[in-house]
Amino acid sequence: MSQEAAPEQAVDIPAQGGRPKGLLQQMEELMAALNADLSQLDADLQSAPRTSAEGTPGG
């Protein structure tokens, strides 16, 4: 995955209290956000109407 695909959130923003977040905490938050995004994408794809593979690229 390229750097361009990174989330909009900057990972070097200090946590509440002015202290920088630990790397583990940053990774856990990013993984939770990624999991939520993937779950939403899966739900969107499951609810999308099925179409024929004809006329689609690679189909």
RABELFEN-V234984 format. One record per helix or strand of 3 or more residues. SS is the DSSP state (H for helix, E for strand). FROM is the first residue (numbers start at 0). LEN is the number of residues. If there is no record, write none. Layout:
ss->[SS	SS]
from->[FROM	FROM]
len->[LEN	LEN]
//
This chain:
ss->[H	H]
from->[2	22]
len->[3	25]
//
